Amino acid sequence: MDIKTADVCDEFGTELQVCSVEFKSFGKNKRFSGPIATVKVFEDNVLVKEALQTIPAGSVLVVDGGGSRNCALMGGNLGVIAETNKLAGVIIYGCIRDTAELREQNIGVLALGSNPMKSKKEGKGVQGNELNFGEVDWIPNYYVYADEDGIIVAARNLYK
């Protein structure tokens, strides 16, 4: 993606929500954008894996992990699924692991931090619902733009 979030803000500022949470970048792609798909879980990544396997190519999976830093919701194996399915990126309001592997995968990955502990595998959570964290309403099919400066969300694709 050649689009910079600062430029998007300059051009479309009144149409945007700007995420107030500062995420760390772990994927090879530092800039990415696409339509939002959502999952809400807590210390359980079964639905994260399911979403990565089923959402359309070019999408950005937004995971509300409740901000937990107790375990990872994504690692290298799930990164391979995301890369194979040609997702634009993953934004996790929680932690990831296998940072060295994710850094080499052709995908954008933003998370609060890393934790080597794996998550539970109970399948609890919801997919496809509106989320709210970082002063943003993360609505499925809205469009997200992410780069080194931050994350912004618009109700539509601003660069068709």
C-alpha positions in Angstrom: 0.0 0.0 0.0 1.4 3.4 -1.0 -1.2 5.3 1.0 0.0 7.1 4.1 -2.4 7.6 7.0 -1.3 11.2 7.4 -2.3 11.9 3.8 -5.6 10.2 4.3 -6.2 12.4 7.4 -5.3 15.5 5.5 -7.7 14.7 2.6 -10.6 13.0 4.5 -10.2 14.1 8.1 -13.9 14.7 8.7 -14.8 11.1 7.6 -12.3 9.3 9.8 -12.0 7.7 13.2 -8.4 7.6 14.6 -7.4 4.8 16.9 -6.1 6.1 20.2 -4.3 2.9 21.0 -0.6 2.7 19.9 0.1 -0.7 18.5 3.4 -2.3 17.7 4.1 -3.6 14.2 5.2 -7.3 13.9 4.5 -8.2 10.3 6.6 -7.7 7.3 4.2 -5.3 5.8 4.2 -2.0 7.7 1.4 -0.4 5.7 -1.8 -2.1 4.8 -5.5 -1.4 4.3 -8.7 -3.3 3.6 -12.3 -4.0 4.6 -12.7 -5.0 8.3 -13.7 -8.4 9.5 -14.1 -8.8 13.3 -13.7 -11.3 16.1 -14.1 -10.7 19.8 -12.4 -13.2 22.2 -10.7 -13.4 25.5 -7.5 -15.4 25.9 -8.9 -18.0 23.3 -7.8 -18.0 19.7 -10.1 -20.7 18.1 -12.3 -18.0 16.4 -9.3 -16.1 15.3 -8.1 -19.1 13.4 -11.5 -19.7 11.9 -11.8 -16.1 10.7 -8.3 -16.2 9.1 -9.4 -19.3 7.2 -12.7 -17.9 6.0 -12.6 -14.1 5.5 -12.0 -12.8 1.9 -8.5 -12.0 0.5 -7.6 -8.4 1.0 -9.5 -8.1 4.3 -8.1 -6.9 7.7 -9.0 -9.1 10.6 -9.6 -6.9 13.7 -9.5 -8.9 16.9 -10.7 -7.5 20.2 -8.8 -9.6 22.8 -9.9 -7.3 25.6 -6.4 -5.8 25.8 -5.2 -8.9 27.6 -1.4 -9.4 27.8 -1.7 -12.9 29.5 -1.3 -15.0 26.3 -0.9 -14.7 22.5 -3.9 -14.8 20.2 -1.8 -15.3 17.1 1.6 -16.7 16.2 3.6 -18.0 13.2 1.2 -20.8 12.3 -1.8 -18.4 12.1 0.4 -15.9 10.3 1.0 -18.6 7.6 -2.8 -19.0 7.2 -3.3 -15.2 6.9 -0.4 -15.0 4.3 -1.6 -18.0 2.3 -5.2 -16.5 2.2 -3.8 -13.2 1.1 -5.2 -11.1 3.9 -4.0 -7.5 4.1 -3.4 -7.6 7.8 -4.4 -8.4 11.3 -4.9 -5.9 14.2 -5.0 -7.5 17.6 -6.1 -5.7 20.8 -4.0 -8.2 22.7 -0.7 -10.1 22.2 1.0 -12.2 19.6 4.0 -14.6 19.7 6.5 -16.0 17.2 7.6 -12.5 16.4 10.6 -13.6 14.3 8.4 -15.7 12.1 5.7 -13.0 11.7 8.4 -10.5 10.8 9.2 -12.6 7.7 5.6 -13.2 6.6 4.0 -11.0 3.9 1.3 -9.6 6.0 0.6 -6.7 8.3 0.4 -7.5 11.9 -0.3 -5.0 14.7 -0.7 -6.0 18.3 -0.2 -4.5 21.8 2.9 -6.7 22.4 4.1 -10.2 22.5 3.8 -13.1 25.0 5.1 -16.6 24.4 2.2 -18.3 26.2 -0.4 -19.9 24.0 -4.1 -19.1 24.4 -6.9 -21.4 25.5 -8.7 -23.4 22.8 -12.3 -23.3 23.9 -13.9 -21.6 20.9 -15.6 -18.9 23.0 -16.2 -15.5 21.6 -18.2 -13.9 18.7 -17.5 -13.2 15.0 -18.8 -10.4 12.8 -20.0 -8.1 15.5 -19.2 -4.4 15.8 -16.3 -3.8 18.2 -15.2 -0.8 20.2 -11.8 -0.1 21.5 -9.2 2.7 21.1 -12.1 5.2 20.6 -13.0 3.6 17.3 -16.1 1.7 16.2 -14.7 -1.3 14.3 -17.6 -2.2 12.0 -17.5 -5.1 9.5 -16.9 -3.9 6.0 -15.8 -0.4 7.0 -12.3 0.3 5.7 -9.1 0.4 7.8 -5.8 2.1 6.9 -2.7 1.3 8.9 0.9 2.4 8.8 3.8 3.5 11.0 1.9 6.6 12.1 -1.3 4.8 13.3 -4.6 3.4 12.4 -7.7 5.1 10.9 -11.1 3.8 10.0 -13.6 5.1 7.4 -17.1 4.0 6.5 -16.0 3.4 2.9 -13.0 2.7 0.8 -11.6 6.2 0.1 -9.4 5.1 -2.8 -11.5 3.0 -5.2 
